[in-house]
Amino acid sequence: MIKGNYLDKKILAPFSAIYGVGLAPLLILPFIFTSVMSEFGVGESKAGSLITYYITTMCLSSLALAPIIGRAPRRTLALAGTLIAIAGSIAVMLADGYGQGVASFVFAGIGSGIALSCGNAVVAGYRDPDDSINKIVLLGTILMVLLLSLVPSAISYWSLAGAMGVLVVVHALLIPLILMLPQHPEQHMQQEAEGNRCSVLFKPVSLAILAMVCFYFVRDTMVWVFAEHIGTTRIGMAPESLGFLFGIHGATSLLGPIILLWAGKYLSRGTLLVLGIVTTGVITYSVTQTESYPAYTIIVVLWSTAHFFTYSCMMALASVADTKGRIAAAAGSAVMAGTAVAPTLAGYAFDLGGYPTLGYFVTAAVALTLISSLYAIYATRAAKPSRLEATIPQSEEQIQKS
């Protein structure tokens, strides 16, 4: 049923928690960053620090749930997280100064992290998590297109309050779908490895997957958070042209999961993951180094396609490595951890040597991501070879070779 229907509640419910509440702020991060500067009258450093506090809180709240998510009441927690995120976002809209803004963002981040952890854990318990995650990420790209279309206009009228107001509306509209989440995993999933809820997160394969996801988002966010700044100051694009380009960027993100669904029939998960890591690394490095208007435009358009392709591969690997959802839930916090430290690292790189140094930082993050992924692929295959081979559709030629 999941394979043929994107509107199944098994797809829509976790999508609402993962993207509608958990990751929605990250999709519009450059606009939040810019509007924080204008709203509170602060520079890049203070705005970056605020974003770091916001996302670090998401990370910590998501990570705190990971060890107990196998038995926690997921629907109740996801709903509570959504309401906290809404309340925090409204508080940001009403904040009078930078200090109140930081406190409000931190409160909202707690809710987003809780919802993200619950949604990831639900998907990890499905019989075919790869297929489900691909569809959820595809819906996430549709949400990204919507947000990138609405938020710039909202900011032009209401500044930071406009961006947060869009998030409040999205969160609220998705509450009925979040109420469709299962409260607990299936009974057989709860009985597997009872009493071993925490230890799995400290196994080498788990740590490798978490490191892979973290380094991936460090690399991606170092460039993403400054993408608008690079386009206007280095490339010299007009704000209107850049807004149109980001709209196309959001639209082409739809291609990532679609390409993965097709490519998964012919290539293994490991091959697809490695290709995605290398491709996204080359793209983001190029964004930091190019001074060509046409080259920058093409690279930005390709960026989102490659990003969502690779992220789907990563979350599928996390789900296969632990079907009870603990690694997938912790992977959500790894996303937040990487995203949280990235603005600070990018600012430090600029202070050291500008765009060339930022390129070196990006290259280092790509190398660390690739090393972690190669070990994770090897360790997961060694632990569960039958599950790995079964979850990615293969061609008849591959089956014969195996």
Secondary structure as UniProt FT lines:
FT   TURN            2..4
FT   TURN            6..7
FT   HELIX           9..15
FT   HELIX           16..23
FT   HELIX           24..27
FT   HELIX           29..40
FT   HELIX           44..65
FT   HELIX           66..68
FT   TURN            69..71
FT   HELIX           74..94
FT   HELIX           98..124
FT   HELIX           129..158
FT   HELIX           160..173
FT   HELIX           175..178
FT   TURN            179..180
FT   HELIX           187..191
FT   TURN            192..195
FT   TURN            197..198
FT   HELIX           199..202
FT   HELIX           204..224
FT   TURN            225..226
FT   HELIX           227..229
FT   HELIX           230..234
FT   HELIX           239..252
FT   TURN            253..254
FT   HELIX           255..263
FT   TURN            264..266
FT   HELIX           269..289
FT   HELIX           293..321
FT   TURN            323..324
FT   HELIX           326..383
FT   HELIX           385..391
FT   HELIX           396..401
//
